């Protein structure tokens, strides 16, 4: 499938998921589409302040699945739809996610090294003017732009 078609499909799925989630008091955290043909998987991660229940996931699955099929969003309608919580070590994908978890521990992988390191852990200190503020494990302050971050996750202390 050409990249533009996959991007358009992802955008349509995201709009459908956000509409359903909003009606139910949920937030769409992320949407992923992987695979092709019979192996295609559509994953939608939803969240709410008090936590996501199995009933929430089931309800969103029914609503989104119905619309995806009726609007023929996925070619051939061969896909597996998965709805879940982003989890306690959730990926941080937007500036809003970083701002929401100020004070929490995170694990980052950078696209390019800083001080010869691509992997960092520390505490989020906030977001200022589009810059993510991180206090690294040794107390070292880092100022990062979203474009510098390859992957970021909350780090749950077990």
C-alpha positions, -999 to 999 in steps of 0.1 A, spaced: 0 0 0 15 34 -9 26 55 20 0 83 13 -28 57 12 -16 43 46 -13 78 60 -48 87 48 -62 55 62 -45 62 96 -59 97 96 -94 85 89 -92 58 116 -79 84 141 -108 107 134 -134 79 138 -117 67 170 -116 102 185 -152 108 177 -162 76 195 -139 81 224 -151 116 230 -187 104 232 -177 80 260 -154 104 279 -122 88 267 -91 102 250 -73 85 221 -37 82 231 -24 67 199 -35 48 168 -13 23 149 -18 3 117 6 -25 110 8 -54 85 -12 -59 54 -40 -81 40 -52 -107 64 -24 -98 88 -34 -61 92 -38 -50 128 -54 -17 139 -44 -8 174 -61 21 192 -50 31 227 -75 50 248 -72 66 282 -92 84 309 -82 98 343 -96 70 364 -83 43 341 -97 23 312 -119 -7 318 -125 -38 297 -160 -24 291 -146 8 278 -124 -11 253 -153 -33 242 -176 -3 237 -150 16 216 -142 -16 196 -179 -21 187 -184 16 177 -151 20 158 -153 -14 141 -188 -7 129 -179 26 114 -147 13 98 -167 -14 80 -196 8 70 -173 35 56 -150 9 41 -119 26 56 -97 -5 54 -94 -21 20 -109 -55 19 -121 -51 55 -95 -77 65 -81 -65 98 -79 -72 135 -90 -44 157 -74 -41 191 -84 -15 218 -64 -11 250 -50 13 276 -16 28 268 -3 12 300 17 24 330 49 27 309 31 44 281 48 61 251 49 99 252 41 111 217 30 147 220 42 178 239 9 176 258 19 141 270 52 154 284 35 184 301 8 161 316 35 139 333 57 166 347 74 152 378 73 117 366 102 95 356 109 88 319 131 68 297 142 84 263 160 73 232 173 102 211 178 103 174 213 119 178 235 115 209 240 143 235 273 139 254 279 106 235 246 91 248 214 83 230 196 68 260 186 89 290 165 85 321 153 112 344 125 132 357 103 154 335 104 190 347 79 204 323 75 219 289 84 256 281 79 272 247 79 238 230 110 226 248 109 195 270 128 199 303 144 168 317 165 164 348 187 134 340 194 108 366 226 125 377 209 159 381 220 171 346 194 193 330 185 186 294 164 207 270 150 187 242 128 194 211 103 167 200 123 162 168 153 151 189 133 123 205 131 89 188 112 72 216 100 82 251 82 62 278 71 67 313 93 47 337 72 29 363 90 22 396 81 -15 403 
